Amino acid sequence: MTQQLLHLVIGGELTEVRPDMHEFKNLDAVEFVGAFADYESARMAWKAAAQRTVDNAHMRFFIIHAHKLLDPANGGPQG
């Protein structure tokens, strides 16, 4: 059986631009770009979202490897 993968792409305006801090300014305004079954599709969506917001230095988009968060072997929920 092939492992099912899930990548989420989200983004929003951060309170500060620092490499060690990722706090969104307004959680109600976080943008859900999409859910993707493979990393390459997620990366393309992330890149497109980042490109269209290039004029806002506080906007950041992230790829969340949700399949890792859901995997019981990585501390995810136990069946």
GIWOLIN-V238182 format. One line per field, one symbol per residue. phi: phi as a letter, one per 20 degrees, with the letter a starting at -180 (. if undefined). Layout:
phi->???
This chain:
phi->.ffedbdddcareefbdbfdccdffbffdfeefrdcecffffffffffffffdffdfeecccddeffffefgfdnfgeg
